[in-house]
Amino acid sequence: MTITVSDTVQDIFSEFVAEKGITKTAALNDVLEMYMLAKDEDLYLKLKKKYLHVEEVKTMIADRDDLQINDTDFIFMKLGLSSSSGNLLDGEETIAVYIQDEAKRGYTWFSTQSLFFGMSDARVKQYNDKIKSGKPVRILFAINNENYDNDIAFSANIEEIFSAKAPVSCPDSTNYPDEFHGELARIWLKLSHIQPETQITAEMLKITSTGRSLKQTISDSQYHFGYVSFKK
């Protein structure tokens, strides 16, 4: 940011902050914040929450604390750009890579770093117990590109979940796409039956822990991984 002021004001300001023992950056930061507060406090606080990703953090905390899953819950992932052999893939291209890998053995391991501390042990156990009992656990993938406007594009069955607090390699050797070999992640999901999703849309879903509309939330780029269920 460049701010043009008269030479006199600039000289006075430089000497002032020097005598007060503060930096110009800190002083200007205070001035800008006070100006915005004075002009429109509500707008300033709204924008500050946006740029600090407050709503995203609140949702992540709610997801972490809300441990009870039920038969209408889905795991949700919004796919952005990923890197493969130096090339950037959009969400649709990424899913295509996983579909090709699944065809080799009937399953593939999908990884994500979206949760800073991984999935909670209690939630992993609940999902894996549900899978072992024969009940389905599904993941829904949303994509935002020229074909999908922040909507559910693909779904898959989850066969197993593995999570750690620090990034780790795939728990099942190299049974995931060659394009991502060597990747470390906190969450690994064993997937099968990856396919286009034609029945469920983002508008039909809410974030389970908060009740917020999934469509609106992901359109605001505030939710990339979590737990969703149908609106009533």
GISULFEN-V712018 format. One record per run of one state. SS is the DSSP state (2 for helix, 1 for strand, 0 for the rest). FROM is the first residue (numbers start at 1). TO is the last residue. If there is no record, write none. Layout:
# GISULFEN-V712018
SS:FROM:TO  SS:FROM:TO
This chain:
# GISULFEN-V712018
0:1:6  2:7:20  0:21:23  2:24:39  0:40:40  2:41:51  0:52:53  2:54:65  0:66:73  1:74:79  0:80:81  1:82:84  0:85:86  1:87:89  0:90:90  2:91:105  0:106:107  1:108:112  0:113:120  2:121:132  0:133:137  1:138:144  0:145:148  1:149:168  0:169:177  2:178:180  0:181:184  1:185:196  0:197:201  2:202:204  1:205:207  0:208:212  1:213:213  2:214:219  0:220:224  1:225:230  0:231:232
